[in-house]
């Protein structure tokens, strides 16, 4: 479980996060949603330590991550997998080298052990035998799947996904959602997903946190989000022609 207790973050005179407290549950896909500029991306960056909070605390299974020094955080960072928006693969590396990169950086495994782990992860994302391909040879969906394989290569306890479906067609986005949910459940990972994709919200939102103007404005799950009286949340959820039809 990951917990945020009363965290706030400002940049100059601009208050981005305002006294937010929430929990992300182990073995569940925990979604953060909100409009652009709401603070959800800053929240995720604070959770993984890319931004320091101005006040409050962030706990990973009761370990006070925000209270640790950079060196002390290293052990927790090794337990974190990150799926970046766009995949963020290294263009000059093959699929195998990309997935192997965290293992080379943070473990003392032999080449054979690393290759075995890479093959295991690629099998999980249905990319067997893609080891020697380069990112330029992959489709958008394949890039995301390689990025997921890399994110789970270290067998993480915590998985963070920043807009995993950005730039994908609806079918491919659904495949990525299924993979994230399956990996989360199978390996009992605490998964946190930043998204504005309502298909993902309705499909895999085990827990949902709606951020509005830097505040935690609503919490619930996929069974509740279409039936709330929260006006700001409704404005966000039913902002497209498709979701407006769901309201009828």
C-alpha positions in Angstrom: 0.0 0.0 0.0 1.1 3.6 -0.7 -0.3 6.4 1.5 -0.1 10.1 1.1 -0.8 12.1 4.2 -1.7 15.8 3.9 0.7 16.5 1.1 1.0 20.0 -0.4 3.3 21.2 -3.3 3.8 24.7 -4.6 5.9 26.3 -7.4 6.6 29.9 -6.5 3.2 31.4 -5.6 1.2 28.7 -7.3 -0.2 26.1 -5.0 -0.5 22.9 -7.1 -1.4 20.3 -4.5 -3.4 21.3 -1.5 -3.4 19.1 1.6 -4.1 15.8 -0.2 -4.5 12.5 1.7 -5.2 9.2 -0.1 -4.3 5.5 -0.2 -3.4 3.3 -3.1 -4.3 -0.4 -2.4 -2.1 -3.4 -3.0 -3.2 -5.7 -5.8 -5.5 -3.0 -7.3 -5.4 -0.6 -10.2 -5.6 2.8 -8.5 -6.4 5.6 -10.9 -5.8 9.3 -10.6 -8.0 11.4 -12.9 -8.5 15.1 -13.5 -8.3 17.8 -16.1 -5.1 19.0 -17.5 -3.5 21.3 -14.9 -5.4 19.8 -12.1 -2.3 18.6 -10.3 -2.4 14.8 -11.1 0.9 14.7 -12.8 2.6 16.6 -10.1 1.0 14.3 -7.6 2.5 11.2 -9.3 5.9 12.9 -9.5 5.8 13.6 -5.8 4.8 10.0 -5.1 8.0 8.7 -6.9 10.3 11.4 -5.5 10.8 13.4 -8.7 9.3 16.4 -6.8 9.7 17.0 -3.1 6.6 17.7 -1.2 6.4 21.0 0.8 4.5 19.4 3.6 3.0 16.0 4.5 4.4 12.5 4.1 4.4 9.6 1.6 4.6 6.1 2.9 5.4 2.9 1.0 4.1 0.0 3.2 4.6 2.2 6.3 8.1 3.3 5.3 8.3 7.1 5.3 9.7 7.7 1.8 9.4 11.5 2.0 11.4 11.6 5.2 14.3 9.7 3.7 17.5 11.0 2.3 18.3 10.4 -1.4 20.6 7.5 -0.5 18.0 6.0 1.9 15.4 6.0 -0.8 17.4 3.7 -3.0 16.0 0.5 -1.6 12.4 1.7 -2.3 13.3 3.0 -5.8 14.4 -0.5 -6.7 10.9 -1.7 -5.9 9.3 0.8 -8.2 8.4 0.2 -11.9 7.6 3.2 -14.1 5.7 3.3 -17.3 6.4 6.7 -18.9 4.0 8.5 -21.2 5.0 7.6 -24.8 7.0 4.6 -23.6 10.4 6.4 -23.4 12.4 3.6 -24.9 16.0 4.1 -25.8 16.0 4.3 -29.6 19.6 3.0 -30.0 18.8 -0.2 -27.9 17.0 -3.3 -29.0 13.9 -4.5 -27.2 16.0 -6.9 -25.2 18.4 -4.2 -24.2 15.7 -1.8 -23.2 14.0 -4.4 -20.9 17.3 -5.5 -19.6 18.4 -1.9 -18.7 17.1 -1.8 -15.1 18.6 -5.2 -14.4 22.0 -4.0 -15.6 21.8 -0.9 -13.6 20.5 -2.3 -10.3 21.4 -6.0 -10.1 24.5 -8.3 -10.2 22.7 -10.9 -12.3 24.6 -12.8 -15.0 23.9 -12.2 -18.6 22.0 -15.5 -18.8 19.9 -14.6 -15.7 19.0 -11.2 -17.2 18.1 -12.7 -20.6 15.9 -15.3 -18.8 14.1 -12.5 -17.0 13.8 -10.4 -20.2 12.2 -13.4 -22.0 9.8 -13.9 -19.1 8.7 -10.3 -19.2 8.3 -10.2 -23.0 6.2 -13.4 -22.8 3.9 -11.6 -20.3 3.2 -8.8 -22.8 2.9 -11.2 -25.7 6.1 -10.1 -27.5 8.0 -13.3 -27.7 10.8 -13.3 -30.2 10.8 -9.5 -30.5 14.1 -9.3 -28.6 16.3 -8.0 -31.5 13.9 -5.4 -32.9 14.5 -1.7 -32.4 11.9 0.8 -31.3 11.7 2.3 -34.8 10.4 -1.1 -36.0 7.6 -1.3 -33.4 4.0 0.0 -33.5 2.7 2.3 -30.8 1.0 -0.5 -28.9 4.2 -2.6 -29.1 6.2 0.2 -27.7 3.9 0.5 -24.7 4.1 -3.3 -24.2 7.9 -3.2 -24.3 7.8 -0.3 -21.8 5.5 -2.4 -19.5 8.0 -5.3 -19.8 10.8 -3.0 -18.7 8.7 -1.6 -15.9 8.2 -5.1 -14.4 11.7 -6.4 -15.1 12.8 -5.8 -11.5 9.7 -7.6 -10.2 8.4 -4.3 -8.6 6.1 -4.0 -5.6 4.8 -0.7 -6.9 4.0 0.2 -10.5 3.4 3.8 -11.7 1.8 4.4 -15.2 1.6 7.9 -16.6 -1.1 8.1 -19.3 -0.4 4.6 -20.6 -3.0 4.8 -23.4 -1.9 8.2 -24.8 -1.8 8.1 -28.5 -3.3 4.6 -28.9 -6.4 3.5 -30.8 -9.3 2.3 -28.6 -8.6 -1.4 -29.2 -4.9 -1.2 -28.5 -5.6 1.0 -25.4 -7.9 -1.8 -24.2 -5.1 -4.4 -24.6 -2.8 -2.2 -22.5 -5.5 -1.8 -19.8 -5.9 -5.6 -19.7 -2.2 -6.1 -19.3 -1.9 -3.6 -16.5 -4.8 -5.1 -14.7 -3.6 -8.6 -15.2 0.0 -7.9 -14.0 -1.4 -6.0 -11.0 -3.6 -8.8 -9.9 -1.2 -11.7 -10.7 1.8 -10.2 -8.9 -0.2 -8.4 -6.2 1.4 -5.0 -7.2 0.3 -1.6 -5.9 -0.4 0.1 -9.3 -1.0 3.8 -9.7 -2.3 5.0 -13.1 -2.6 8.6 -14.2 -5.2 8.9 -16.9 -7.9 11.0 -18.6 -9.2 8.0 -20.6 -12.7 7.3 -19.5 -12.6 3.8 -21.1 -9.8 2.9 -18.7 -11.6 4.5 -15.8 -14.7 2.4 -16.4 -12.8 -0.8 -17.2 -10.1 -1.0 -14.7 -10.7 1.6 -12.0 -10.6 -0.4 -8.8 -10.1 2.8 -6.9 -10.4 6.3 -8.4 -9.1 9.6 -7.0 -10.4 12.7 -8.8 -8.1 15.7 -8.4 -9.7 19.1 -9.0 -7.8 22.4 -8.6 -5.1 20.7 -6.6 -7.5 19.1 -4.1 -8.8 15.6 -3.7 -12.3 16.2 -4.8 -13.9 12.7 -5.0 -12.9 9.1 -4.2 -14.7 5.9 -5.4 -14.5 3.1 -7.9 -15.7 2.3 -11.4 -19.1 1.1 -10.2 -19.8 4.5 -8.6 -18.3 7.1 -10.9 -21.2 7.2 -13.3 -23.7 7.7 -10.5 -22.3 10.6 -8.4 -23.8 13.9 -7.6 -20.4 15.6 -7.6 -20.9 18.3 -10.1 -17.2 18.9 -11.0 -16.7 15.1 -11.5 -19.7 14.9 -13.6 -18.5 17.7 -15.8 -15.2 15.8 -16.3 -16.8 12.4 -16.8 -19.6 13.4 -19.2 -17.5 15.8 -21.3 -17.6 13.7 -24.5 -20.6 12.7 -26.7 -20.0 9.0 -25.9 -20.0 9.5 -22.1 -23.0 11.8 -22.4 -25.0 8.9 -23.8 -24.1 6.8 -20.8 -25.8 9.3 -18.6 -29.1 9.0 -20.3 
